[in-house]
Amino acid sequence: MFITFEGPEGSGKTSQIRLLTAFLREQGYAVLATREPGGTRIGDQIRACLHDVANTEMTAVAEMLLYSASRAQLVREIVQPALAVGTVVLCDRFADSTIAYQGYGRNLPLADLHQITQFATGGLKPHLTVLLDIDVERGLARRTANAEEMNRLDLETVSFHQRVRAGYHQLAAADPARWMIVDADRQAELVQADLREIIGARIKQKV
Ligand code: TMP
């Protein structure tokens, strides 16, 4: 089963995935947790280039293609082989990030993004996507407070991040069977309890 986690900056995805991975393994599931961009040796090199705050001249199209290149590598090297042997794959961001950030955020044409994404993923789609939702300014403040790795996109305007969040809501509304929206602006333990309940039940149905 392929489960992806999306959200604006500072939604706590990474630590929630870490806790959930440990929980599901205790339940006896084989779990692989990975992330985008990155997750492979090649993808990590692409990540460094994408997130380097010195790369101010990067165009929106080059940015989109680099995220897609990292995704193409991750799908074929890691995700597909794991799914083929029945592993539960948890991925910190996937193709919906491209639609939200490069589509709604950077205003690249959505039809082109869908076409390139289809090529990059070979048509692989998540069974379930969790939107860890948080108000943009609260999320950005959390990130700064936790002194997390700042990347080129963190430096974008608040209105950019608001378009990204609105984009996520549009994606979720268009495909409610795939998306679950979880309020991430709560204590981490409460968010984790919701994730365990929702995802535990979905995995049981599927496996
Ligand atoms: P994160 O690892 O902190 O979530 O950072 C990933 C950053 O990359 C985040 O700012 C969102 C951005 N991103 C895109 O703009 N497009 C994409 O396709 C992906 C996967 C991430």
py3Dmol code that shows the C-alpha trace and the ligand (Angstrom):
import py3Dmol

protein = """\
ATOM      1  CA  MET A   1       0.000   0.000   0.000  1.00  0.00           C
ATOM      2  CA  PHE A   2       1.305   3.411  -0.992  1.00  0.00           C
ATOM      3  CA  ILE A   3       0.521   6.282   1.400  1.00  0.00           C
ATOM      4  CA  THR A   4       1.711   9.852   0.865  1.00  0.00           C
ATOM      5  CA  PHE A   5       1.819  12.815   3.228  1.00  0.00           C
ATOM      6  CA  GLU A   6       1.367  16.356   2.032  1.00  0.00           C
ATOM      7  CA  GLY A   7       1.073  19.744   3.639  1.00  0.00           C
ATOM      8  CA  PRO A   8       2.306  23.303   3.821  1.00  0.00           C
ATOM      9  CA  GLU A   9       5.635  24.123   5.475  1.00  0.00           C
ATOM     10  CA  GLY A  10       5.803  23.347   9.202  1.00  0.00           C
ATOM     11  CA  SER A  11       2.952  20.851   9.224  1.00  0.00           C
ATOM     12  CA  GLY A  12       5.055  18.310  11.134  1.00  0.00           C
ATOM     13  CA  LYS A  13       4.916  15.634   8.414  1.00  0.00           C
ATOM     14  CA  THR A  14       8.401  14.330   8.980  1.00  0.00           C
ATOM     15  CA  SER A  15       8.101  13.661  12.716  1.00  0.00           C
ATOM     16  CA  GLN A  16       4.585  12.254  12.310  1.00  0.00           C
ATOM     17  CA  ILE A  17       5.844   9.799   9.669  1.00  0.00           C
ATOM     18  CA  ARG A  18       8.700   8.742  11.969  1.00  0.00           C
ATOM     19  CA  LEU A  19       6.277   7.938  14.812  1.00  0.00           C
ATOM     20  CA  LEU A  20       3.821   6.211  12.499  1.00  0.00           C
ATOM     21  CA  THR A  21       6.536   4.046  10.958  1.00  0.00           C
ATOM     22  CA  ALA A  22       7.582   2.780  14.404  1.00  0.00           C
ATOM     23  CA  PHE A  23       3.939   2.115  15.349  1.00  0.00           C
ATOM     24  CA  LEU A  24       3.132   0.160  12.176  1.00  0.00           C
ATOM     25  CA  ARG A  25       6.309  -1.905  12.506  1.00  0.00           C
ATOM     26  CA  GLU A  26       5.294  -2.796  16.080  1.00  0.00           C
ATOM     27  CA  GLN A  27       1.988  -3.974  14.600  1.00  0.00           C
ATOM     28  CA  GLY A  28       4.001  -6.376  12.423  1.00  0.00           C
ATOM     29  CA  TYR A  29       3.843  -4.579   9.060  1.00  0.00           C
ATOM     30  CA  ALA A  30       6.845  -4.229   6.769  1.00  0.00           C
ATOM     31  CA  VAL A  31       7.139  -0.468   6.347  1.00  0.00           C
ATOM     32  CA  LEU A  32       9.409   1.664   4.214  1.00  0.00           C
ATOM     33  CA  ALA A  33       9.498   5.401   4.866  1.00  0.00           C
ATOM     34  CA  THR A  34      10.955   7.682   2.242  1.00  0.00           C
ATOM     35  CA  ARG A  35      10.775  11.291   1.097  1.00  0.00           C
ATOM     36  CA  GLU A  36      10.731  13.675  -1.808  1.00  0.00           C
ATOM     37  CA  PRO A  37      12.743  15.199  -3.173  1.00  0.00           C
ATOM     38  CA  GLY A  38      15.406  12.620  -2.349  1.00  0.00           C
ATOM     39  CA  GLY A  39      15.080   9.109  -1.026  1.00  0.00           C
ATOM     40  CA  THR A  40      17.749   7.803  -3.392  1.00  0.00           C
ATOM     41  CA  ARG A  41      21.422   8.652  -3.887  1.00  0.00           C
ATOM     42  CA  ILE A  42      20.588  10.481  -7.099  1.00  0.00           C
ATOM     43  CA  GLY A  43      17.483  12.091  -5.615  1.00  0.00           C
ATOM     44  CA  ASP A  44      19.493  13.455  -2.685  1.00  0.00           C
ATOM     45  CA  GLN A  45      21.858  15.173  -5.114  1.00  0.00           C
ATOM     46  CA  ILE A  46      18.857  16.700  -6.907  1.00  0.00           C
ATOM     47  CA  ARG A  47      17.446  17.761  -3.516  1.00  0.00           C
ATOM     48  CA  ALA A  48      20.644  19.604  -2.646  1.00  0.00           C
ATOM     49  CA  CYS A  49      20.467  21.519  -5.937  1.00  0.00           C
ATOM     50  CA  LEU A  50      16.736  22.299  -5.581  1.00  0.00           C
ATOM     51  CA  HIS A  51      16.951  23.535  -2.028  1.00  0.00           C
ATOM     52  CA  ASP A  52      20.218  25.466  -2.197  1.00  0.00           C
ATOM     53  CA  VAL A  53      19.250  29.038  -1.271  1.00  0.00           C
ATOM     54  CA  ALA A  54      22.089  30.264  -3.525  1.00  0.00           C
ATOM     55  CA  ASN A  55      20.253  28.960  -6.634  1.00  0.00           C
ATOM     56  CA  THR A  56      18.158  32.123  -6.986  1.00  0.00           C
ATOM     57  CA  GLU A  57      18.234  32.007 -10.810  1.00  0.00           C
ATOM     58  CA  MET A  58      16.466  28.613 -11.058  1.00  0.00           C
ATOM     59  CA  THR A  59      13.458  28.895 -13.360  1.00  0.00           C
ATOM     60  CA  ALA A  60      10.076  27.455 -12.418  1.00  0.00           C
ATOM     61  CA  VAL A  61      10.233  24.967 -15.312  1.00  0.00           C
ATOM     62  CA  ALA A  62      13.717  23.734 -14.357  1.00  0.00           C
ATOM     63  CA  GLU A  63      12.539  23.419 -10.754  1.00  0.00           C
ATOM     64  CA  MET A  64       9.534  21.344 -11.812  1.00  0.00           C
ATOM     65  CA  LEU A  65      11.641  19.035 -13.980  1.00  0.00           C
ATOM     66  CA  LEU A  66      14.171  18.493 -11.202  1.00  0.00           C
ATOM     67  CA  TYR A  67      11.436  17.478  -8.734  1.00  0.00           C
ATOM     68  CA  SER A  68      10.097  15.151 -11.438  1.00  0.00           C
ATOM     69  CA  ALA A  69      13.535  13.644 -12.084  1.00  0.00           C
ATOM     70  CA  SER A  70      13.952  12.877  -8.387  1.00  0.00           C
ATOM     71  CA  ARG A  71      10.462  11.308  -8.416  1.00  0.00           C
ATOM     72  CA  ALA A  72      11.191   9.176 -11.491  1.00  0.00           C
ATOM     73  CA  GLN A  73      14.257   7.734  -9.762  1.00  0.00           C
ATOM     74  CA  LEU A  74      12.466   7.143  -6.439  1.00  0.00           C
ATOM     75  CA  VAL A  75       9.499   5.361  -8.027  1.00  0.00           C
ATOM     76  CA  ARG A  76      11.614   2.899  -9.983  1.00  0.00           C
ATOM     77  CA  GLU A  77      14.494   2.365  -7.552  1.00  0.00           C
ATOM     78  CA  ILE A  78      12.582   2.259  -4.253  1.00  0.00           C
ATOM     79  CA  VAL A  79       8.783   2.506  -4.321  1.00  0.00           C
ATOM     80  CA  GLN A  80       7.776   0.010  -7.009  1.00  0.00           C
ATOM     81  CA  PRO A  81      10.104  -2.778  -5.766  1.00  0.00           C
ATOM     82  CA  ALA A  82       8.831  -2.296  -2.181  1.00  0.00           C
ATOM     83  CA  LEU A  83       5.167  -2.331  -3.222  1.00  0.00           C
ATOM     84  CA  ALA A  84       5.806  -5.444  -5.308  1.00  0.00           C
ATOM     85  CA  VAL A  85       6.708  -7.427  -2.162  1.00  0.00           C
ATOM     86  CA  GLY A  86       3.796  -6.079  -0.113  1.00  0.00           C
ATOM     87  CA  THR A  87       5.654  -3.429   1.896  1.00  0.00           C
ATOM     88  CA  VAL A  88       3.678  -0.441   3.161  1.00  0.00           C
ATOM     89  CA  VAL A  89       5.375   2.633   1.668  1.00  0.00           C
ATOM     90  CA  LEU A  90       5.026   5.960   3.484  1.00  0.00           C
ATOM     91  CA  CYS A  91       6.266   8.884   1.431  1.00  0.00           C
ATOM     92  CA  ASP A  92       6.907  12.399   2.758  1.00  0.00           C
ATOM     93  CA  ARG A  93       5.538  14.381  -0.241  1.00  0.00           C
ATOM     94  CA  PHE A  94       4.865  13.039  -3.753  1.00  0.00           C
ATOM     95  CA  ALA A  95       3.332  14.253  -7.027  1.00  0.00           C
ATOM     96  CA  ASP A  96       0.656  16.369  -5.318  1.00  0.00           C
ATOM     97  CA  SER A  97       3.459  18.637  -4.052  1.00  0.00           C
ATOM     98  CA  THR A  98       4.301  19.468  -7.664  1.00  0.00           C
ATOM     99  CA  ILE A  99       0.700  20.389  -8.439  1.00  0.00           C
ATOM    100  CA  ALA A 100       0.418  22.442  -5.249  1.00  0.00           C
ATOM    101  CA  TYR A 101       3.816  24.220  -5.330  1.00  0.00           C
ATOM    102  CA  GLN A 102       4.717  24.473  -9.027  1.00  0.00           C
ATOM    103  CA  GLY A 103       1.104  24.588 -10.245  1.00  0.00           C
ATOM    104  CA  TYR A 104      -0.833  26.669  -7.726  1.00  0.00           C
ATOM    105  CA  GLY A 105       2.254  28.317  -6.175  1.00  0.00           C
ATOM    106  CA  ARG A 106       4.307  29.130  -9.294  1.00  0.00           C
ATOM    107  CA  ASN A 107       1.346  29.244 -11.711  1.00  0.00           C
ATOM    108  CA  LEU A 108       2.774  26.714 -14.193  1.00  0.00           C
ATOM    109  CA  PRO A 109       0.034  25.230 -16.417  1.00  0.00           C
ATOM    110  CA  LEU A 110      -1.634  22.336 -14.590  1.00  0.00           C
ATOM    111  CA  ALA A 111      -2.193  20.267 -17.756  1.00  0.00           C
ATOM    112  CA  ASP A 112       1.572  20.243 -18.485  1.00  0.00           C
ATOM    113  CA  LEU A 113       2.357  19.319 -14.886  1.00  0.00           C
ATOM    114  CA  HIS A 114      -0.082  16.398 -14.979  1.00  0.00           C
ATOM    115  CA  GLN A 115       1.434  15.124 -18.227  1.00  0.00           C
ATOM    116  CA  ILE A 116       5.045  15.314 -17.001  1.00  0.00           C
ATOM    117  CA  THR A 117       4.055  13.793 -13.659  1.00  0.00           C
ATOM    118  CA  GLN A 118       2.366  10.886 -15.413  1.00  0.00           C
ATOM    119  CA  PHE A 119       5.598  10.262 -17.348  1.00  0.00           C
ATOM    120  CA  ALA A 120       7.795  10.599 -14.244  1.00  0.00           C
ATOM    121  CA  THR A 121       5.717   8.241 -12.082  1.00  0.00           C
ATOM    122  CA  GLY A 122       4.760   5.766 -14.803  1.00  0.00           C
ATOM    123  CA  GLY A 123       1.187   6.392 -13.630  1.00  0.00           C
ATOM    124  CA  LEU A 124       1.805   5.292 -10.029  1.00  0.00           C
ATOM    125  CA  LYS A 125      -0.750   6.902  -7.703  1.00  0.00           C
ATOM    126  CA  PRO A 126      -1.028   6.776  -3.910  1.00  0.00           C
ATOM    127  CA  HIS A 127      -3.821   4.667  -2.392  1.00  0.00           C
ATOM    128  CA  LEU A 128      -4.186   7.251   0.355  1.00  0.00           C
ATOM    129  CA  THR A 129      -2.905  10.806   0.746  1.00  0.00           C
ATOM    130  CA  VAL A 130      -2.937  12.576   4.102  1.00  0.00           C
ATOM    131  CA  LEU A 131      -3.041  16.355   4.061  1.00  0.00           C
ATOM    132  CA  LEU A 132      -1.525  17.599   7.316  1.00  0.00           C
ATOM    133  CA  ASP A 133      -3.205  20.941   7.232  1.00  0.00           C
ATOM    134  CA  ILE A 134      -2.038  24.067   9.027  1.00  0.00           C
ATOM    135  CA  ASP A 135      -2.478  27.802   8.658  1.00  0.00           C
ATOM    136  CA  VAL A 136       0.419  29.073   6.531  1.00  0.00           C
ATOM    137  CA  GLU A 137       1.753  31.675   8.946  1.00  0.00           C
ATOM    138  CA  ARG A 138       1.562  29.313  11.909  1.00  0.00           C
ATOM    139  CA  GLY A 139       3.375  26.637   9.905  1.00  0.00           C
ATOM    140  CA  LEU A 140       6.145  28.980   8.778  1.00  0.00           C
ATOM    141  CA  ALA A 141       6.588  30.231  12.353  1.00  0.00           C
ATOM    142  CA  ARG A 142       6.850  26.651  13.632  1.00  0.00           C
ATOM    143  CA  ARG A 143       9.541  25.902  11.088  1.00  0.00           C
ATOM    144  CA  THR A 144      11.597  28.917  12.046  1.00  0.00           C
ATOM    145  CA  ALA A 145      11.145  28.175  15.772  1.00  0.00           C
ATOM    146  CA  ASN A 146      12.383  24.606  15.302  1.00  0.00           C
ATOM    147  CA  ALA A 147      15.367  25.871  13.260  1.00  0.00           C
ATOM    148  CA  GLU A 148      14.697  23.238  10.598  1.00  0.00           C
ATOM    149  CA  GLU A 149      16.696  23.110   7.381  1.00  0.00           C
ATOM    150  CA  MET A 150      15.542  26.204   5.445  1.00  0.00           C
ATOM    151  CA  ASN A 151      15.189  25.710   1.700  1.00  0.00           C
ATOM    152  CA  ARG A 152      14.649  27.940  -1.341  1.00  0.00           C
ATOM    153  CA  LEU A 153      10.873  27.532  -1.109  1.00  0.00           C
ATOM    154  CA  ASP A 154      10.741  28.585   2.550  1.00  0.00           C
ATOM    155  CA  LEU A 155      11.956  31.965   1.358  1.00  0.00           C
ATOM    156  CA  GLU A 156       8.858  32.475  -0.819  1.00  0.00           C
ATOM    157  CA  THR A 157       6.171  34.978   0.169  1.00  0.00           C
ATOM    158  CA  VAL A 158       3.282  34.174   2.471  1.00  0.00           C
ATOM    159  CA  SER A 159       0.893  34.591  -0.478  1.00  0.00           C
ATOM    160  CA  PHE A 160       2.836  31.917  -2.419  1.00  0.00           C
ATOM    161  CA  HIS A 161       2.362  29.512   0.492  1.00  0.00           C
ATOM    162  CA  GLN A 162      -1.301  30.484   0.750  1.00  0.00           C
ATOM    163  CA  ARG A 163      -1.800  29.539  -2.916  1.00  0.00           C
ATOM    164  CA  VAL A 164      -0.064  26.211  -2.182  1.00  0.00           C
ATOM    165  CA  ARG A 165      -2.400  25.492   0.731  1.00  0.00           C
ATOM    166  CA  ALA A 166      -5.471  26.457  -1.289  1.00  0.00           C
ATOM    167  CA  GLY A 167      -4.201  24.180  -4.072  1.00  0.00           C
ATOM    168  CA  TYR A 168      -4.035  21.260  -1.655  1.00  0.00           C
ATOM    169  CA  HIS A 169      -7.619  21.899  -0.622  1.00  0.00           C
ATOM    170  CA  GLN A 170      -8.716  21.892  -4.265  1.00  0.00           C
ATOM    171  CA  LEU A 171      -6.890  18.615  -4.911  1.00  0.00           C
ATOM    172  CA  ALA A 172      -8.476  17.027  -1.834  1.00  0.00           C
ATOM    173  CA  ALA A 173     -11.950  18.234  -2.771  1.00  0.00           C
ATOM    174  CA  ALA A 174     -11.562  16.816  -6.289  1.00  0.00           C
ATOM    175  CA  ASP A 175     -10.672  13.313  -5.048  1.00  0.00           C
ATOM    176  CA  PRO A 176     -12.139  12.785  -1.562  1.00  0.00           C
ATOM    177  CA  ALA A 177     -11.783   8.986  -1.765  1.00  0.00           C
ATOM    178  CA  ARG A 178      -7.992   9.326  -1.838  1.00  0.00           C
ATOM    179  CA  TRP A 179      -7.476  12.301   0.491  1.00  0.00           C
ATOM    180  CA  MET A 180      -7.805  12.601   4.271  1.00  0.00           C
ATOM    181  CA  ILE A 181      -7.453  16.055   5.792  1.00  0.00           C
ATOM    182  CA  VAL A 182      -5.991  16.061   9.312  1.00  0.00           C
ATOM    183  CA  ASP A 183      -5.731  19.216  11.423  1.00  0.00           C
ATOM    184  CA  ALA A 184      -1.993  19.511  12.093  1.00  0.00           C
ATOM    185  CA  ASP A 185      -2.295  22.591  14.288  1.00  0.00           C
ATOM    186  CA  ARG A 186      -2.649  20.524  17.463  1.00  0.00           C
ATOM    187  CA  GLN A 187      -0.397  18.704  19.902  1.00  0.00           C
ATOM    188  CA  ALA A 188       1.729  16.156  18.048  1.00  0.00           C
ATOM    189  CA  GLU A 189       0.301  13.278  20.145  1.00  0.00           C
ATOM    190  CA  LEU A 190      -3.259  14.093  19.051  1.00  0.00           C
ATOM    191  CA  VAL A 191      -2.283  14.282  15.388  1.00  0.00           C
ATOM    192  CA  GLN A 192      -0.453  10.959  15.727  1.00  0.00           C
ATOM    193  CA  ALA A 193      -3.465   9.307  17.371  1.00  0.00           C
ATOM    194  CA  ASP A 194      -5.646  10.301  14.385  1.00  0.00           C
ATOM    195  CA  LEU A 195      -3.074   9.011  11.910  1.00  0.00           C
ATOM    196  CA  ARG A 196      -2.808   5.666  13.699  1.00  0.00           C
ATOM    197  CA  GLU A 197      -6.553   5.233  13.669  1.00  0.00           C
ATOM    198  CA  ILE A 198      -7.162   6.267  10.047  1.00  0.00           C
ATOM    199  CA  ILE A 199      -4.136   4.586   8.516  1.00  0.00           C
ATOM    200  CA  GLY A 200      -4.294   1.481  10.722  1.00  0.00           C
ATOM    201  CA  ALA A 201      -7.857   0.875   9.527  1.00  0.00           C
ATOM    202  CA  ARG A 202      -7.017   1.496   5.849  1.00  0.00           C
ATOM    203  CA  ILE A 203      -4.040  -0.872   5.921  1.00  0.00           C
ATOM    204  CA  LYS A 204      -6.140  -3.619   7.531  1.00  0.00           C
ATOM    205  CA  GLN A 205      -8.723  -3.289   4.734  1.00  0.00           C
ATOM    206  CA  LYS A 206      -6.052  -3.447   2.059  1.00  0.00           C
ATOM    207  CA  VAL A 207      -3.650  -6.124   3.343  1.00  0.00           C
TER     208      VAL A 207
END
"""
ligand_1 = """\
21
TMP
P 10.431 19.365 3.010
O 11.345 18.196 2.888
O 10.738 20.231 4.168
O 8.993 18.995 2.908
O 10.800 20.305 1.774
C 10.491 20.012 0.506
C 10.275 21.338 -0.176
O 10.168 21.126 -1.581
C 8.991 22.017 0.257
O 9.221 23.412 0.319
C 8.040 21.721 -0.870
C 8.956 21.623 -2.063
N 8.477 20.733 -3.137
C 8.001 21.295 -4.312
O 7.970 22.525 -4.453
N 7.586 20.469 -5.314
C 7.641 19.109 -5.206
O 7.255 18.390 -6.141
C 8.134 18.533 -3.970
C 8.208 17.050 -3.805
C 8.538 19.389 -2.970
"""
view = py3Dmol.view(width=600, height=400)
view.addModel(protein, "pdb")
view.setStyle({"model": 0}, {"cartoon": {"style": "trace"}})
view.addModel(ligand_1, "xyz")
view.setStyle({"model": 1}, {"stick": {}})
view.zoomTo()
view.show()
